[in-house]
């Protein structure tokens, strides 16, 4: 890893070359060992890196944004976008947590959300090229607002035109209509700053494709309800979220990859094959999937016959967007942004949303226990623990409350997390797999 990038493009070249190398190794594996969905996902991510380089080096417009900021609009306007922390998170374990450790040097409070820290670190160290514009997110926490103030005062991104979407607090038709107006203001801003044209028909085409993707996602989630679950912990939420939020929206190739996931899950369900042999514990992970999920999942399966069959990143009640008119599309995108995208859905509104989601998942997915990871940046959700405890007690489902960072495994070492989980399982009456 190099930490001497001057424009940000140098680091993006590293990302691209690393993924290309990984793909090369994967393609040399025997056919039965290859994972076409993962290979396809990595190709789309590498293509995103290539487009970032092209925009930065050739003066083409591109913007910085965050997941949930109606990326369909950007794709419809042919505006490339980057998410400041995506590549850092993706490459954490390819680089022995290099950036995670370097981010400790940023002079921010120790208890600030690690995701916000990584965002500040990326800009301070010029790991991203300077965008044409910034679309900021003013929800679901005050730290997001602070981060964009940090960008505006930085040497590298200071002075970049910035648009702040103003979210309504509630989840009524009136709230969604208000935010649809915010999206209209965003479109006018993007036309003025980037010079790109806005075409309602192009937006309709993109939204129609993302409608299909979210419908397929719901179909895939139905297959995860089966006992035993056909796929392992976090194996649905991580690729699906990337395919819908972090690459160009409405890409038919992403849609095809989702179909491939469904076909694989269907085949396993038909054959009675579960991802976890002797599955005995079905877990709801009540937050986003952790970056260290790939380290936790095999241990859960091998030691305890446990599978995280659903998490908030994988489950969200996305609804069909009416493509009849511009107004219906913007209303649907506003509803999706405020009330359907995970974490924003659970973190910006009232506790009733968490109660509704937890209740439905526990019942629909035959959940045996709930893990609340207690992400150190989700202090707002910490105030709702009592409600989760009461709900789980009423449903006769045990709840384990942890304290972790979803994005930095060092905050609570994984060995300690595993110990807490083991003690919880034992106290609840489950036994380890006999093979262990």
Beta strands, then each sheet from edge to edge (+ up, - down):
strand 1: 62-65
strand 2: 80-83
strand 3: 133-137
strand 4: 161-165
strand 5: 281-285
strand 6: 306-311
strand 7: 369-372
strand 8: 398-401
sheet 1: 2+ 1+ 3+ 4+
sheet 2: 6+ 5+ 7+ 8+
end
